[in-house]
Amino acid sequence: MNNDDVFQKRYKRGLSFFVYWNTVYLLLGAFGFTDKPLILNIIVQVIIPLFIMGYLIYEYFKLKVKQPAKLSLLIFAVLGLLLALLMFLKIVKL
C-alpha cells in the first residue's frame, strides 16, 4: 500500500468522524441538550475538530501525498473553524 492509499484511508476516517461529531452535536442541540457554558461549546465545536484537521494536515505532509485538492480542503476547513472561534469570542461579527 503506497502513501496515497494510506492517506486516503485516514482522510476518509477523519472526515467521517468530523461529520458524525458535528451531526451528533447539532442533533443534541435540537433537543435542547447543548445549553452549556461558552468554553464547552468552543471545545466541542472548534477545538476538537481543529485537532482532527490538524492531524490530517500533519499526515498529508508526513506521508508526502501529492493531492493538493485535499490539502486545500483541509486548510479551508481549518480557516472556517478559526472563523467560528472568532465568532464565538465575539471578535468578528458576520
Order of alpha helices (4+ residues) and beta strands (2+ residues): alpha-alpha-alpha-alpha
